[in-house]
């Protein structure tokens, strides 16, 4: 009998609670995700073995054949083998995981991460035995827990770890309601390639698959690519794909700016859809190398050392298919108006690659009060959108509950509909000619172009609005100072 959703979630989170007070909450994922994946593939192996045994009339050799199994579990490395160990449990566990990785090297190499299983001062034999026994309480075969159900439970666990781990959450988790909006705007289609250059736990890629499923479209032909700097996070993304039953994906570990992994003929591979939530305002990056980037990604120049945002944005633009490619990136508002990055916005406007700027509400960056925005770009915009940019002020389209902010379905639907319509909607959207934005110092700050009823430019004055927006972050303060200086020199009559 299949496990019910709530029971499955309690079971998974119950494993994490065994580690409370033993290790930091931010490190739970290093141990719980590998154990969950290990238990899953062992239970599925047993399920496949028994099926093949029945089909062959009891032929044990046939039941072990590689073709009967999704993954191979070498002798002595099965979950039940490790479960029998009572001394030096971490050593036995680590050896089993490495054996499985080596046996399935083409697909599982490094997937279990680099957790220190043998460090008894961190994880004693008693703790590991408790964890193994806890996971042993449930059968995680496909018959008992179908792929979609386990995949959803895995996503639940990712969010729980994000909730519990504080500031480190942003490294591997993007607000899933924002993820849904991003994939709806990108509208991936069967057979297309989808890329996330800073993929975290893979949520943006997976949502594109789920969207096609929801639309009853062929999702198995979607080609998924992701790169992630952090070893454990890249492993979580790979496990996430497998646990959702997705086989055709490519997730690589590495620094996207210094060592992009997806190349064709020594050039960057290009994609139909790119979705990303890059780390923002990265200060430690190789700016000198960017000035002579071998992949030609410095199409608009070299960003300042203290902020690599436009290095990521240029990487994304260079990775877009020239004809069909479109991208959406989640950024803090600073990218829209910081004076140090004006030249990038000017060149992007002159190349007519900016399609839309969407301002979202506060607290949608994980564990940050900063307001977020979505920057939508493509090289070949539809004819009716050429030479223009759509601004959407959706700062009020947000719900806050129990200290968390999220977009409800009506919020997502309203923003998505506005993007598709690409027309002026009073107090919500405005379509502006590129030249008008260039005349405004290439400033993409949304309050310059849209007033919001009772809280906008016409009601309160541009200076007041900018001052209020500047309270959200130091980036906004820096950008608003330059804007306020500009306002002192000229009168801005109507937004």
N, C-alpha and C positions, 0 to 999 in steps of 0.2 A: 504494500500500500504506500502510495507516494506521500512524502512529508508535506505538511501544510506550510504555507508561506511563513506565518508567524513562528511556527515551531522551528523552521529552518533558520530563521534570523536569530532566534534565541540561542539555538545550538551554536551558530557561528560566533556570536558575540560572547557567548559563555566561555569560549576558548580564550578570548582576549582577557576576560576578567581574571583568569588564573594567573595572569602576568602582572596584575596590579600590585604595585609596591615592590616588584622584583626588578623590572626595567622601566625606563621612561615610556610614557604613552606614545611618543613619536617613533619609538622603535618597535612597537607591536607588529607592524606590518612585515618586518624582516623575518619574523618567525611564523606568524599565523598564516600568511598567504602561501608560503612554501609547503607548510604542513597540509593545508587544505588541498592544494593541487596534488601533492603526493598521495593523499588518501583517495582523491577522486580517480587518478589514473590507475591506482592499484585495484580499486573496486570495479572499475570499468574493465580492466584486464581480466579479472576473475569472471565478470559477467560474460565477456567475449569467449573466454575459455570454456565455460559451461555450455554456451550456445553451440560452439564448434564441437564439443564432446557429444552433445545430443544429436547434432546433424550427422556425425560420423559413426554413430552407434557405439560410442565409448572409446574411440581411438585417441589415446592421450598424446601421441606424437603429432597427429594431425591438429589437435587442439592447440598445440604450441606454435604452429607455423606462423611466421611473421605476417602473412597476408590476412590472418584472422584477427589481427590486433592493430589498434590505432597507434599504440606505443608499446615498446618491448620492455618487460620488467625482467632483468637478469636474475639468475639464481642467487638467492640469499639477500636480494634487495627489495623484496615485497614488504609492504606495510606489516604484515603478520610476522615476518621474520624479525623485524626491528622490535616489534611489540614484545617479543619473548625475552629481550635483553633487559637485565636489571642493574648491571654495573657498566659504567662508561657508555651510557645510553647515547650521549651526544656524539661520540666517536662512531658508534654503529650507525646512527642516523646520517651523519655526514658522509660516511663511506657508501651507504645505500643511495643517497641522492646523487653523488658523483658517478656511481656506476650507471644509474639511469641516464644521466646526462651524456655520458660517453657512449652508451649503447644506442642512444637516439641522437647522436651528435649533430646531424643535419637539421634537426628541428628543436631540440631541447638544450643545446649547449648553453651552459651558464644560466639556465632559467630559474634555478633555485637560489640565485644570488650568492652573497658572500657572508651570510650570518655566521657568527662564531658559536657553532653548536657545541664545541668541545670546551668552552670556557665555563668550568664548573662554578666559579665565583659569581657568574652571572645567571647561569641556568644549571641548577643541580640536577642530579639523576632523578630526584623526587619530583621536581617540577616537570621535567620532560616526560616522566612516566604518567603524571597527571594529565598532561596535554595529549599524549598518545591515547590514553584511556578515554578521555573526553571525546576525541574525534572518532574513536572506535564505537561510540554509542549509536551511530547512524550509518546506514548503508548508503553510500553516495554513488551507487550505480545509476546508469541512465534511466533504467526502468523505475527506480525509486525517486530520482531527482532529474528530470529532463533538463537538457542544456539551457533552455531559456530561463527556467526556474532557478537553476544554480547560478547562471550568469547574473540574474537580477539580484540574487542574494549576495553575490560577490560585490556588486555595485553598492548594495546596502552597507556591506562591511567597509568598503572604501570610504563611503561618506561618514560612517561612524568613526573610523580612524581619523578622518579629517577633523571632525567635531572635537575629538579627544586630544589631538596633537598640537593644537594652537597654531603658531606662526608657520610651522613647517608644512601645513596642509596645502598651501598654494603650489608646492612643488609637484604634487601629484593629483590635485583635485580642482576641477573647474565646476562652478555652480551648474548643476544639471539642467535647470530651467533656462539658463543662458545658452547652454549647449544646444538645447532643442531649438531655440530661436535661430541660432547660427546655422544649424543644418537646414532648417526650413528656408532661410534666405538663400543658401547656396543651392538647394534643390538638386542634389546628386541624382544621376540617372544610371540605370543598369549599364554595366560595361565601362563606366568611367573610372578614372584613377583619382583617388583621394589621398591627400598628404597632410600630415601634421608635423612640422619641423621641431616642435617641442611638445611631444605627445603625452607626457605625464603617464597616467594609467590607461590611456587609450580611449577615454570617454567620448571625445569628439569623433573619432573614427567609428566607434561602435554605434553612435547615434545615427550616423548616416546609413548603416546597415539596418538598424531598427526602423528608420523612417521608411525605407523601401519596403520592409516587411509590412508595416502599417498600411502602406498604400497598395498592398498586394502586387508589388512589382518584383521582378527577379533580382534578388539581392546577392546571390552567390557569384555573380559576374563582376561585382564591385571590387576594384583592386585597391587595397589598403596599404599605405606606407607611413611609417612614423619613425622619428629619431628622438632619442631621449638621452640626456647627459648622465643622469644618475643611474647607477647599475641596478639597484633594487627596484627603482621605479620602472625602468625599462623591462625588468623581469615581471613586475606586476602587470604591465600592459600586455605582455605576451601571454601570461597565464589568463588574463581577462579574455583575450581572444579565444583561446582554446576552450575555456569554460563556457563560453557562449556558443561553442560548436563551430567557430569560424576557423577554417584551415588556410585559406589563401590570403596571407598577409605577410608584410615584411616590416619588422620593427628592429631597428639597429640602435646600438648604444654609441654615443659620442657627442662631441661638441659641434653643433650645427654650424656655428660661425667659423670655427677654425678647421673643422674636418667634416664637411658634408658627406654623407655616406651613399647617397643615391646619384650615381653618375652614369652617363652613356657616352662612350667615345671621349672620355676625359672632360666632358661638359656636364653641367647640371642636368639631371633628368627633369622633364617638365610634366606638369599634372593638370588635370581638368579642374579639380577643386582643391583649394588649400584652406584649412581652418586652423587657427592657432590662438593660444593664450600664452605668449612668450613671457619669460621672466622680465619684468620691467625695470628700466633704469639700471641695467647691469653696468658696473663700473670696472670690473676686472675682465677685460677682453683684449685681444691682440689688435689694437687699433693700427699699429704700424703695418702689420701684414695686410690689413684691409685696403690700404692705399695702393697696393699692387696685387690685389686679389686674383689668383690664377683662374678663377671661374667668372671673372668680370661682373661680380655682384655690386661693385661700387659705381653703379650706373648714375647715381645722383651725387656721389661724393662720399666723404668719410665723416661719420658722426663724431661728436665730441667724446673724449675718453670716458667721461663720467656718465654717459648714457648711450647704451648700444641699441636703443629702440629702433632707430632707422637703419641699423645694420640688419636686424631681423626683417624689417619691412622690405628692404631691398632684396634680401635673400628670397623672400616670398615672391616678390614681383619677378625676379629672374627665373624662378622655378615654375612660373605660370605658363601654360600653353598659350601662345600668342593669339590663337583664334578663339578657342572655347574656354580658356582658363578664367576662373574667377576666385577671389579670395575674400575671407572675412577674418579680421584679427581683433581680439579683445585687448584694449589698451586703457591706461589711465588718460584722463583728458589732456594732460600736458603735451602729448604728441600733436595736439591740434593747434597749439598757439605758442609754444616755447620759441623765443626769438632765435636761439642758437640753432634751431632746426628749420628756420624759415626757408632756406634755399632748397631743402628737400621737398617741401610742400609746393613751392613755386614750380619746380621742375616736374613734379607729378601732375600739377594742374595743367601745365603747358603740354604735357604728353597725354592729357585727358584720360588718366587711369583711375581717378577717384570717382566712384559711382555714388556712394552714400556715406554719410556720417550720422551715426545713431547714438544719441546720448541716453545712457541708462541711469537708473537710480543708484543711490549710495549703498554700500555694504554688499555689493555683488561680487567684488573681489573677495576671496575667502579670507576671513579674519582681518579685514581692512575696511575702514569707513570710506575709503576713496570711491568717488564716482567713476564708473566705467563707461567706455564708449566702444562702439564697433566701427571699424573702418573697412568699408567694402570697396574692393578695387577689381578692375579687369582691363586688359589691354584693348580689347575690341568691344566697346560698349554698344548696346543696341542703338540703331540709328536715331530713335526718338529721345535717347538719353545723352547723345554726344554733346560735348561742350557744356554740360550742366552737372551739378551735384545736388543730390537730395539730402536735406537736413531733416532729421527727426528728433524732436525733443521729447523723449519718453521717460524723463526723470521721475515723473509721478506714477509711471506704470510699474509699480513695485509693491510688494506686501512684506511687512516685517512681522515676524511671529517667533516668540521664544528666542529672541536675540539673533535670529537669522532672517536674512532677506531673500526673497525669491520672486520669480515672475509667475503669476497664475495664468491659466489658459487664456482668459480674455485679454490679458496684457500681451502675451505672445501673439495671439491672433490679430490684435489691433496693430501692433508694430509690423508684423509680417504683411498684413494687408496694405499698410501705408507704403511699404517698400515696393510692393508689386504695382500699386497704382501710380506712384511717382508723380503726384500732383500736390498742389498747395492745399493744406487743411488748416483752417484758422487755429492758431495757438498750438499746433502740433507738428506740421511739416511745412517746408518751404523749399522750392526748387530755385537754385541760384546759378546764374551763368558763371562759368569759370573766370571770365575776365573781371567780373564784379568782385570775385574773391581775391584775384590778383591785385586789383586796385586797393584792396583792404589789407595789403601786406601779406597776402596768402594766409590770412588768419582764418582757421576753420572753427573757431570757438563758437559753439552753437547759439549762445545768447545774442551774438551779433546779428543773427538772421531770423530768429524766432522769438516772439514774445509769448508768454503763457498767461492766460487770463488770471488776473488777480495776483500774479507773481512774476510779471514779465517786464520787458523794457519800457513799454508804453505806460504801464501803470506806475512803475517805481523809478524809472530812469536807468539808463545803461550803466552808469557808474555804480549805483546801488547793487544792481544784479551782479556785476562783475566782482564787486567786493564780497558779496555773499558766496559766490562760487569759489572765491579764493580761500575760503575757510576749510575746504575739504582736504588739502594736502599741500606740502611745501612746493610741489611741482606747480600746482594751480596758483600758489602765491607768486612764484617767480614769473609765470606767464601773465598773470593779471596785472602785475606791476608795470610790465612793458605796455600792456593795453591801456592802463590808466594814464600813463605818460602820453600815449598817442591821443587820448581823449582830451587832455589838457591843451593840445595844439589845434584841435578842430572840433567843431560841433557835429555830433551825430544826430541828425534830425529824426529819421524814421527807420525802424528796424524792418 
